Amino acid sequence: MTAAPTAAPSVALSRGASSRVISIDALRGATVAVMILVNNPGDWGQVYPLLRHAAWNGCTLADLVFPSFLFLMGCAIPLSLDRRIAQGTDRGMLSRQIFRRAALLFALKLLLSAYPYFHLSHLRLYGVLTRIAACYLAVGLFCVWVPARRLLPVAIGVILVGYWLALRYVPIPHAGLPGRDFPLFDARMNLGAWLDRAISAWSLHWLHMGRLYEDGWDPEGALGTLPAIATTMLGVIAGRMLRDGDAPSRRLAVMGVGLLASGAVWGLAFPINKSLWSSSFVLWTGGVSMCVLALFHLAFDTRRVQDRSAMMGRILLVLRILGMNALVAFLFSGFLAKTLMLLPAPGGGSLSDWLYHLACHGAASGMFTSLLFALAFCAACFVPVWGLWRRHMIVRL
């Protein structure tokens, strides 16, 4: 969803990638590939359980994608900002650059939402890119203006505990107290959903835009962005481990296991839930991301298995090509999916459905054929980023 965060003030094409961390690019590439598979099956009724989001509580492979993007964005922030701060770069200038990048991400979100038919009242302000922009803005400014590193874990703890207390004990106007007047952590009856409805009502009345994803709530709502910021902060900690520490793979793995255990225990009281972005979800997905990053770093940065295996070298290359221009791949996949649904097919229906049924060769739709279509769609999204890689170009905001 996003390329490696930089502080560049405008959209630019940079050449070369010699200073990039291989494991971060590779894991980001794997994440964007899974994201495309999750979002673009051939048949939404035929999807493997791992590639479906959990109905409410729980966590599948699909639910790991978004937090992994935020985590990896956090990893890249200290690799860019800490060095510039140490060199004496003006903090005000860095802050302005962070604001500009967040604004560009939000503008891209509005552009994607407005395509192919623009109608102001149907425009959704929340979304994946909106949350990415908000998390980058908050964490970037935190890293610029709060140099004491020991305060980062404190901030994470305050956010996660405060969020849990808010959802658990703060009464909702005209509804009552959670756990007494309505079920705890209900989809439409929780503090975050109430806040989203209030913001949406105000926005629709005064700005004539700002609809919610679902009737009564939004999975990328305002209050849930706070724990998502904590996810990004966990990435900052991991990025500093990769850059500064001895045996970073081991340290990442140990911390990852600790986060997994903490998330599992907290999940008994505050269920692991992506739509709420529950505190236990932050710890659980942060633990998964740290453990997988530790594995990638050990394999590709430390032991360099790609130098001893041609197959691993090719796999790594594909992942890095996707990861270095992940924002391009994400945007292209969104525009392509909408375009295929918009274009008419021979005999009626959408071009997307026609291509899928053509690929089935008359066979009944199934989970495997649906996955094959998603893989073909992912391959199509690889083409533009491969073209950029051939020209040694990385799109930065």
PyMOL commands that set and color helices and strands:
alter all, ss='L'
color gray80, all
select helices_A, chain A and resi 22-39+49-51+61-86+91-114+120-122+128-145+151-169+191-206+225-244+248-266+279-302+305-307+310-324+326-342+351-360+367-390
alter helices_A, ss='H'
color red, helices_A
select strands_A, chain A and resi 12-15+393-396
alter strands_A, ss='S'
color yellow, strands_A
deselect
rebuild
show_as cartoon
